[in-house]
Amino acid sequence: QVQLVESGGGLVQAGGSLRLSCVVSGSSISANSMDWYRQAPGKQRELVATITIAGSINVADSVKGRFTITGDNAQSTAILQMSSLKPEDTAVYYCHAKILGSSYWGQGTQVTVSS
């Protein structure tokens, strides 16, 4: 059974940094792509950053220059490095992976940025 396990969320002051990690387990097939989404209270889930097995990277305009996404060659890990955090970055962050056309989600990790 494929599982995505996230870690690294927490409480940080504005201007600080956090590193989120997502590890895929239970799959012998590399993920075609891995993403980080976030959902703030009362808002829709939004795509933050994507990395593909080919190494292509996309980052949302709202976090460009502050967040970076990296992954390993086996596409089993995705790291979201977040810096210069703002209160509006407060949300539950979810890891997502596509493996052979199927979508998998992590349980989410809370990121809270205090002003």
C-alpha positions in Angstrom: 0.0 0.0 0.0 1.4 3.3 -1.1 1.8 5.9 1.7 3.1 9.4 1.8 4.5 10.5 5.1 5.1 14.2 5.7 7.1 15.8 8.4 8.6 19.2 9.3 5.7 21.5 10.0 5.4 23.7 13.1 5.2 27.2 14.4 7.6 29.8 13.3 7.9 33.6 13.4 7.5 35.7 10.3 10.7 35.8 8.4 11.7 32.4 9.6 12.3 29.1 7.7 10.9 25.6 7.8 11.7 22.5 5.8 8.9 20.0 4.9 9.8 16.4 3.9 7.6 13.9 2.2 8.6 10.3 1.8 6.8 7.7 -0.4 6.7 4.2 0.9 5.1 1.0 -0.4 5.8 1.6 -4.1 8.5 0.0 -6.2 7.6 2.4 -9.0 9.0 5.9 -9.0 6.5 8.8 -8.8 6.0 10.6 -12.1 5.7 13.8 -10.2 5.5 15.0 -6.6 3.8 18.2 -5.4 3.1 20.2 -2.3 -0.3 21.8 -1.9 -1.6 23.9 1.0 -5.0 24.8 2.4 -5.7 27.7 4.7 -8.9 27.8 6.8 -11.8 28.8 4.6 -9.8 28.6 1.4 -9.4 26.1 -1.4 -6.4 23.9 -1.6 -3.8 25.4 -3.8 -0.7 24.1 -5.6 2.5 25.4 -4.1 5.3 23.5 -6.0 5.8 20.5 -8.3 8.8 18.5 -9.3 8.7 15.8 -12.0 10.8 12.7 -12.4 12.5 14.5 -15.4 13.5 17.3 -13.0 11.1 19.9 -14.1 10.1 22.3 -11.4 7.2 24.7 -11.0 6.6 27.0 -8.1 3.5 29.2 -7.5 4.0 32.9 -8.0 2.9 33.5 -4.4 5.9 31.7 -3.0 8.4 32.1 -5.9 11.8 33.3 -4.6 11.0 32.1 -1.1 10.1 28.4 -1.5 12.1 25.7 -3.3 11.3 22.1 -4.0 13.8 19.3 -4.4 13.6 15.6 -4.8 15.8 12.5 -5.1 16.4 10.7 -8.4 14.2 7.8 -7.3 11.3 10.2 -6.9 10.6 8.8 -3.5 11.2 12.0 -1.5 10.2 15.6 -2.0 11.5 18.4 0.1 9.9 21.9 0.4 12.3 24.4 1.8 10.4 27.5 2.9 12.1 30.8 3.9 11.0 34.3 4.5 7.8 32.9 5.8 4.8 35.2 6.1 1.6 34.9 8.2 -0.3 34.3 5.0 1.7 31.1 4.5 -0.2 29.6 7.4 -1.9 26.5 6.2 -2.0 22.7 6.3 0.5 21.5 3.7 -0.1 18.3 1.8 2.2 16.2 -0.2 0.8 14.6 -3.4 2.3 12.1 -5.7 1.3 10.6 -9.1 2.3 7.0 -9.6 1.2 5.2 -12.8 -1.8 7.5 -13.1 -3.0 7.2 -9.6 -2.9 10.0 -7.1 -1.8 9.7 -3.5 -2.0 12.2 -0.7 -0.2 12.6 2.6 -2.1 13.3 5.8 -1.0 17.0 5.9 1.3 18.9 8.2 0.4 22.2 9.9 2.5 25.3 9.3 1.8 28.3 11.4 3.6 31.6 10.9 3.1 34.2 13.6 3.4 37.9 13.0 
